[in-house]
């Protein structure tokens, strides 16, 4: 999809320099993918401590518990 954007040139140059990505298109795609990934992680973190899976990791991994 072709879109016209008015982006701050210095911000775009810094992003390209920091990530070592050589095209404007690729740096924008990478930034959007990272934004989505971080949003998904934040959404998953809401469930921390709220889901009881009742899993015995030692049994699953075949480990012996030390007494």
C-alpha positions as CSV (number, residue, x, y, z in Angstrom):
1,X,0.0,0.0,0.0
2,X,1.4,3.4,-1.0
3,X,1.0,6.1,1.6
4,X,2.4,9.6,1.9
5,X,3.8,10.5,5.3
6,X,5.3,13.7,6.7
7,X,7.9,12.4,9.0
8,X,10.6,14.3,10.9
9,X,13.8,13.7,8.8
10,X,16.1,13.7,11.8
11,X,14.0,11.1,13.6
12,X,13.9,8.9,10.6
13,X,17.7,9.2,10.1
14,X,18.3,8.4,13.8
15,X,16.1,5.3,13.6
16,X,17.9,4.1,10.5
17,X,21.3,4.8,12.1
18,X,20.4,3.1,15.4
19,X,18.9,0.0,13.8
20,X,21.4,-0.2,10.9
21,X,18.5,-0.4,8.5
22,X,19.2,1.2,5.1
23,X,15.8,2.0,3.7
24,X,13.1,4.2,5.0
25,X,10.4,1.7,4.2
26,X,12.1,-1.1,6.1
27,X,12.7,1.1,9.2
28,X,9.0,2.1,9.3
29,X,7.9,-1.5,8.9
30,X,10.2,-2.6,11.7
31,X,9.0,0.2,13.9
32,X,5.4,-0.8,13.4
33,X,6.1,-4.5,14.0
34,X,7.9,-3.6,17.2
35,X,5.0,-1.4,18.4
36,X,2.6,-4.2,17.8
37,X,4.8,-6.7,19.6
38,X,5.2,-4.5,22.6
39,X,1.4,-3.9,22.8
40,X,0.8,-7.6,22.7
41,X,3.3,-8.3,25.4
42,X,1.7,-5.6,27.6
43,X,-1.7,-7.2,27.0
44,X,-0.4,-10.6,28.0
45,X,1.3,-9.2,31.2
46,X,-2.2,-8.2,32.5
47,X,-2.7,-11.9,33.3
48,X,0.4,-12.3,35.4
49,X,-0.5,-14.0,38.6
50,X,-4.1,-14.4,37.6
51,X,-4.0,-17.8,35.9
52,X,-3.5,-20.9,37.9
53,X,-2.2,-23.6,35.6
54,X,-1.5,-26.2,38.3
55,X,1.5,-27.5,36.5
56,X,4.4,-29.4,38.1
57,X,7.4,-28.4,36.0
58,X,9.6,-30.9,37.7
59,X,7.3,-33.8,36.6
60,X,7.0,-32.4,33.1
61,X,10.8,-32.1,32.8
62,X,11.4,-35.4,34.4
63,X,13.5,-34.0,37.3
64,X,13.9,-35.4,40.7
65,X,13.2,-33.1,43.6
66,X,16.0,-32.9,46.1
67,X,14.9,-33.6,49.7
